[in-house]
Amino acid sequence: MHDVKNHRTFLKRTKYDDLHLEDLFIGNKVNVFSRQLVLTDYGDQYTARQLGSRKEKTLALIKPDAISKVGEIIEIINKAGFTITKLKMMTLSRKEATDFHIDHHSKPFLNELIQFITSGPVVAMEILRDDAICEWKRLLGHANSQMARADAPGSLRALFGTDGIRNAAHGPDSVACAAREMELFFPSSGVCGPANTAKFTNCTCCIIKPHAVSEDIIGICSQTDLRICLFV
């Protein structure tokens, strides 16, 4: 491993017990001998082809109709083997909703989609696992919740959705769509993205520590009188 800044070798090939294969994916930060390293790209095209679908990222969006079930949905996501790497609650403007639904601009139900997605807060997540795009679509079920209940009664849309518009959650169809949609909610350019839902009145701060993220703490909070108004 070569230190580009100081023009010297930082680390020769060695065994490092605290680093595991599942930690090695694009965008992750790892600590090697007290130095934080960011994995930015594959070393060559062969590695990219072999590992491209491993630890794949996609967008998971919880829609306004399922916000009250966010704890249950996150628990299901964790149990399905996904890792949540980014999470934010926000309210979309009409322009942001229009940009998000760019693939539906010619559809007659576009206005209904926009009115619904802007009717309340949404929770956007960047989720990670092997073959994440396909596995997340499978977990979602059919886009129409009524058909999802017939085809896959355990899917998220079957459990928490109502119809083809109010269908609880969203997932992109392809790698290109996932990249575009994640850029809308989690911009890499340094801009803020959609505004969050923080009210800063009659509230407090709750921090879930790393070792407890996979536990259903959010679900437990949702079952009390506490109302979650912001994730960052």
C-alpha positions as a Markdown table, in Angstrom:
| # | Residue | x | y | z |
|---|---|---|---|---|
| 1 | Met | 0.0 | 0.0 | 0.0 |
| 2 | His | 1.6 | 3.3 | -1.2 |
| 3 | Asp | 1.1 | 6.6 | 0.6 |
| 4 | Val | 0.6 | 9.0 | -2.4 |
| 5 | Lys | 0.9 | 12.2 | -0.3 |
| 6 | Asn | 4.2 | 11.3 | 1.4 |
| 7 | His | 5.6 | 9.3 | -1.5 |
| 8 | Arg | 6.4 | 6.2 | 0.5 |
| 9 | Thr | 5.2 | 2.7 | 1.3 |
| 10 | Phe | 2.7 | 2.6 | 4.1 |
| 11 | Leu | 2.0 | -1.1 | 4.3 |
| 12 | Lys | 3.4 | -4.3 | 2.7 |
| 13 | Arg | 1.3 | -7.4 | 2.3 |
| 14 | Thr | 0.3 | -8.7 | 5.7 |
| 15 | Lys | -2.5 | -10.2 | 7.6 |
| 16 | Tyr | -4.9 | -7.8 | 9.4 |
| 17 | Asp | -7.4 | -9.7 | 11.6 |
| 18 | Asp | -9.8 | -6.8 | 12.1 |
| 19 | Leu | -10.5 | -6.4 | 8.4 |
| 20 | His | -13.0 | -8.8 | 6.7 |
| 21 | Leu | -14.0 | -9.5 | 3.1 |
| 22 | Glu | -17.5 | -8.1 | 3.8 |
| 23 | Asp | -15.9 | -4.7 | 4.7 |
| 24 | Leu | -14.4 | -4.3 | 1.2 |
| 25 | Phe | -16.9 | -2.5 | -1.0 |
| 26 | Ile | -16.9 | 0.8 | -2.9 |
| 27 | Gly | -17.6 | 3.8 | -0.6 |
| 28 | Asn | -16.8 | 2.1 | 2.7 |
| 29 | Lys | -14.3 | 3.4 | 5.2 |
| 30 | Val | -12.0 | 1.0 | 6.9 |
| 31 | Asn | -9.4 | 1.4 | 9.6 |
| 32 | Val | -6.1 | -0.3 | 9.0 |
| 33 | Phe | -3.4 | 0.2 | 11.7 |
| 34 | Ser | -5.1 | 3.4 | 12.9 |
| 35 | Arg | -5.3 | 4.9 | 9.5 |
| 36 | Gln | -8.8 | 5.5 | 7.9 |
| 37 | Leu | -9.0 | 4.4 | 4.3 |
| 38 | Val | -11.8 | 5.1 | 1.8 |
| 39 | Leu | -12.4 | 2.5 | -0.8 |
| 40 | Thr | -13.0 | 4.5 | -4.0 |
| 41 | Asp | -12.8 | 2.1 | -6.9 |
| 42 | Tyr | -11.8 | -1.4 | -8.1 |
| 43 | Gly | -8.2 | -2.1 | -8.9 |
| 44 | Asp | -9.0 | -3.4 | -12.4 |
| 45 | Gln | -11.9 | -4.4 | -14.7 |
| 46 | Tyr | -11.6 | -8.1 | -13.8 |
| 47 | Thr | -12.2 | -7.3 | -10.1 |
| 48 | Ala | -15.0 | -4.9 | -11.0 |
| 49 | Arg | -16.8 | -7.7 | -13.0 |
| 50 | Gln | -16.3 | -10.3 | -10.3 |
| 51 | Leu | -17.3 | -8.2 | -7.4 |
| 52 | Gly | -19.6 | -5.6 | -8.9 |
| 53 | Ser | -22.9 | -7.2 | -7.7 |
| 54 | Arg | -21.4 | -8.0 | -4.3 |
| 55 | Lys | -22.2 | -5.3 | -1.7 |
| 56 | Glu | -24.3 | -3.5 | -4.3 |
| 57 | Lys | -26.1 | -0.3 | -3.2 |
| 58 | Thr | -29.6 | 0.8 | -3.9 |
| 59 | Leu | -32.2 | 3.3 | -2.7 |
| 60 | Ala | -34.9 | 2.3 | -0.4 |
| 61 | Leu | -37.7 | 4.9 | 0.0 |
| 62 | Ile | -40.4 | 4.7 | 2.6 |
| 63 | Lys | -43.4 | 6.7 | 1.4 |
| 64 | Pro | -45.8 | 8.9 | 3.4 |
| 65 | Asp | -48.4 | 6.2 | 3.9 |
| 66 | Ala | -46.0 | 3.9 | 5.6 |
| 67 | Ile | -44.1 | 6.5 | 7.8 |
| 68 | Ser | -45.9 | 5.2 | 10.9 |
| 69 | Lys | -44.5 | 1.7 | 10.2 |
| 70 | Val | -40.9 | 2.9 | 9.6 |
| 71 | Gly | -39.6 | 0.9 | 12.7 |
| 72 | Glu | -41.2 | -2.4 | 11.4 |
| 73 | Ile | -39.9 | -1.8 | 7.9 |
| 74 | Ile | -36.3 | -1.1 | 9.1 |
| 75 | Glu | -36.4 | -4.3 | 11.2 |
| 76 | Ile | -37.5 | -6.3 | 8.1 |
| 77 | Ile | -34.8 | -4.7 | 6.0 |
| 78 | Asn | -32.1 | -5.7 | 8.6 |
| 79 | Lys | -33.4 | -9.2 | 8.9 |
| 80 | Ala | -33.3 | -9.6 | 5.1 |
| 81 | Gly | -29.5 | -9.1 | 5.2 |
| 82 | Phe | -29.3 | -5.5 | 4.1 |
| 83 | Thr | -27.0 | -2.9 | 5.8 |
| 84 | Ile | -28.4 | 0.6 | 6.0 |
| 85 | Thr | -25.5 | 2.9 | 5.2 |
| 86 | Lys | -27.3 | 6.2 | 4.9 |
| 87 | Leu | -30.7 | 7.3 | 6.2 |
| 88 | Lys | -32.6 | 10.6 | 6.2 |
| 89 | Met | -36.2 | 11.7 | 6.7 |
| 90 | Met | -37.3 | 14.6 | 4.5 |
| 91 | Thr | -40.2 | 16.3 | 2.9 |
| 92 | Leu | -40.1 | 16.6 | -0.9 |
| 93 | Ser | -41.0 | 19.8 | -2.8 |
| 94 | Arg | -43.0 | 19.5 | -5.9 |
| 95 | Lys | -39.9 | 20.1 | -8.1 |
| 96 | Glu | -38.0 | 17.4 | -6.2 |
| 97 | Ala | -40.9 | 15.0 | -6.6 |
| 98 | Thr | -41.1 | 15.8 | -10.3 |
| 99 | Asp | -37.4 | 15.1 | -10.7 |
| 100 | Phe | -37.7 | 11.8 | -8.7 |
| 101 | His | -40.6 | 10.6 | -11.0 |
| 102 | Ile | -38.8 | 11.5 | -14.2 |
| 103 | Asp | -39.5 | 8.0 | -15.7 |
| 104 | His | -43.3 | 8.7 | -15.3 |
| 105 | His | -43.5 | 12.1 | -17.0 |
| 106 | Ser | -45.6 | 10.7 | -19.8 |
| 107 | Lys | -48.0 | 8.8 | -17.5 |
| 108 | Pro | -51.5 | 10.0 | -16.9 |
| 109 | Phe | -51.2 | 9.4 | -13.1 |
| 110 | Leu | -48.0 | 11.6 | -12.7 |
| 111 | Asn | -49.9 | 14.3 | -10.9 |
| 112 | Glu | -51.4 | 11.9 | -8.5 |
| 113 | Leu | -47.9 | 10.4 | -7.8 |
| 114 | Ile | -46.5 | 13.9 | -7.1 |
| 115 | Gln | -49.4 | 14.9 | -4.8 |
| 116 | Phe | -49.0 | 11.7 | -2.8 |
| 117 | Ile | -45.2 | 11.7 | -2.4 |
| 118 | Thr | -45.3 | 15.4 | -1.3 |
| 119 | Ser | -48.2 | 14.8 | 1.1 |
| 120 | Gly | -45.9 | 14.0 | 4.1 |
| 121 | Pro | -42.4 | 13.0 | 5.1 |
| 122 | Val | -40.5 | 10.2 | 3.4 |
| 123 | Val | -37.5 | 8.2 | 4.7 |
| 124 | Ala | -34.7 | 7.7 | 2.1 |
| 125 | Met | -32.1 | 5.0 | 2.8 |
| 126 | Glu | -29.0 | 3.8 | 1.0 |
| 127 | Ile | -29.0 | 0.0 | 1.6 |
| 128 | Leu | -26.3 | -2.5 | 0.9 |
| 129 | Arg | -26.0 | -6.2 | 0.3 |
| 130 | Asp | -25.1 | -8.7 | -2.4 |
| 131 | Asp | -27.3 | -8.1 | -5.5 |
| 132 | Ala | -29.1 | -5.4 | -3.6 |
| 133 | Ile | -31.2 | -4.0 | -6.4 |
| 134 | Cys | -32.9 | -7.3 | -7.2 |
| 135 | Glu | -33.2 | -8.4 | -3.6 |
| 136 | Trp | -34.8 | -5.1 | -2.6 |
| 137 | Lys | -37.3 | -5.3 | -5.5 |
| 138 | Arg | -38.1 | -8.9 | -4.4 |
| 139 | Leu | -38.7 | -7.8 | -0.8 |
| 140 | Leu | -40.9 | -4.9 | -2.0 |
| 141 | Gly | -43.3 | -7.1 | -4.0 |
| 142 | His | -45.5 | -6.1 | -6.9 |
| 143 | Ala | -46.0 | -2.3 | -7.5 |
| 144 | Asn | -49.7 | -2.7 | -6.9 |
| 145 | Ser | -50.2 | -3.7 | -3.3 |
| 146 | Gln | -53.4 | -5.6 | -4.0 |
| 147 | Met | -51.5 | -7.8 | -6.5 |
| 148 | Ala | -48.6 | -8.1 | -4.0 |
| 149 | Arg | -51.0 | -9.5 | -1.4 |
| 150 | Ala | -51.9 | -12.2 | -3.9 |
| 151 | Asp | -48.5 | -13.0 | -5.2 |
| 152 | Ala | -46.2 | -12.3 | -2.2 |
| 153 | Pro | -48.2 | -11.8 | 1.0 |
| 154 | Gly | -45.0 | -11.3 | 3.1 |
| 155 | Ser | -43.7 | -8.5 | 0.9 |
| 156 | Leu | -43.5 | -4.9 | 2.2 |
| 157 | Arg | -46.2 | -3.6 | -0.2 |
| 158 | Ala | -48.5 | -6.5 | 0.7 |
| 159 | Leu | -48.1 | -5.8 | 4.4 |
| 160 | Phe | -48.1 | -2.0 | 4.4 |
| 161 | Gly | -49.4 | -0.7 | 1.1 |
| 162 | Thr | -53.0 | 0.0 | -0.2 |
| 163 | Asp | -52.9 | 0.2 | -4.0 |
| 164 | Gly | -50.7 | 1.1 | -6.9 |
| 165 | Ile | -50.0 | 4.6 | -5.8 |
| 166 | Arg | -50.0 | 4.3 | -2.0 |
| 167 | Asn | -47.8 | 1.2 | -2.0 |
| 168 | Ala | -45.6 | 1.9 | 1.1 |
| 169 | Ala | -42.1 | 1.9 | -0.5 |
| 170 | His | -40.0 | 2.3 | -3.6 |
| 171 | Gly | -36.9 | 0.8 | -5.2 |
| 172 | Pro | -35.1 | 1.5 | -8.4 |
| 173 | Asp | -35.2 | -1.0 | -11.3 |
| 174 | Ser | -31.6 | -0.8 | -12.4 |
| 175 | Val | -28.0 | 0.2 | -11.5 |
| 176 | Ala | -28.4 | 3.4 | -13.5 |
| 177 | Cys | -31.7 | 4.3 | -11.8 |
| 178 | Ala | -30.3 | 3.5 | -8.4 |
| 179 | Ala | -27.3 | 5.8 | -9.0 |
| 180 | Arg | -29.6 | 8.6 | -10.2 |
| 181 | Glu | -32.0 | 8.4 | -7.4 |
| 182 | Met | -29.4 | 8.1 | -4.6 |
| 183 | Glu | -27.8 | 11.2 | -6.1 |
| 184 | Leu | -31.2 | 13.0 | -5.6 |
| 185 | Phe | -31.4 | 12.1 | -2.0 |
| 186 | Phe | -27.8 | 11.9 | -1.0 |
| 187 | Pro | -25.9 | 14.3 | -3.3 |
| 188 | Ser | -22.2 | 13.7 | -3.7 |
| 189 | Ser | -21.6 | 17.2 | -4.9 |
| 190 | Gly | -21.8 | 18.8 | -1.5 |
| 191 | Val | -25.3 | 20.2 | -1.8 |
| 192 | Cys | -27.8 | 19.5 | 0.9 |
| 193 | Gly | -30.5 | 17.6 | -1.0 |
| 194 | Pro | -34.1 | 17.7 | 0.1 |
| 195 | Ala | -34.9 | 19.5 | 3.3 |
| 196 | Asn | -35.3 | 17.5 | 6.5 |
| 197 | Thr | -38.3 | 17.4 | 8.7 |
| 198 | Ala | -36.8 | 18.8 | 11.9 |
| 199 | Lys | -39.1 | 21.0 | 14.0 |
| 200 | Phe | -36.8 | 21.8 | 16.9 |
| 201 | Thr | -39.7 | 22.3 | 19.3 |
| 202 | Asn | -40.8 | 19.9 | 22.1 |
| 203 | Cys | -38.2 | 17.4 | 21.0 |
| 204 | Thr | -34.9 | 15.7 | 22.1 |
| 205 | Cys | -32.0 | 13.9 | 20.4 |
| 206 | Cys | -31.8 | 10.1 | 20.4 |
| 207 | Ile | -28.5 | 8.5 | 19.2 |
| 208 | Ile | -28.5 | 4.8 | 18.4 |
| 209 | Lys | -25.0 | 3.5 | 18.9 |
| 210 | Pro | -23.3 | 1.4 | 16.1 |
| 211 | His | -23.6 | -1.9 | 18.0 |
| 212 | Ala | -27.3 | -1.5 | 18.4 |
| 213 | Val | -28.3 | -0.3 | 14.9 |
| 214 | Ser | -29.5 | -3.7 | 13.9 |
| 215 | Glu | -31.8 | -4.0 | 16.9 |
| 216 | Asp | -35.5 | -2.9 | 16.6 |
| 217 | Ile | -35.0 | 0.2 | 18.8 |
| 218 | Ile | -36.7 | 2.5 | 16.2 |
| 219 | Gly | -39.7 | 0.1 | 16.2 |
| 220 | Ile | -39.9 | 0.1 | 20.0 |
| 221 | Cys | -39.8 | 4.0 | 20.0 |
| 222 | Ser | -42.6 | 4.0 | 17.4 |
| 223 | Gln | -44.8 | 1.9 | 19.7 |
| 224 | Thr | -44.6 | 4.6 | 22.4 |
| 225 | Asp | -46.0 | 8.1 | 22.5 |
| 226 | Leu | -42.7 | 9.3 | 21.0 |
| 227 | Arg | -43.0 | 10.6 | 17.4 |
| 228 | Ile | -39.9 | 10.4 | 15.3 |
| 229 | Cys | -39.6 | 13.6 | 13.2 |
| 230 | Leu | -36.1 | 13.4 | 11.8 |
| 231 | Phe | -33.5 | 10.9 | 10.8 |
| 232 | Val | -30.0 | 12.0 | 9.6 |
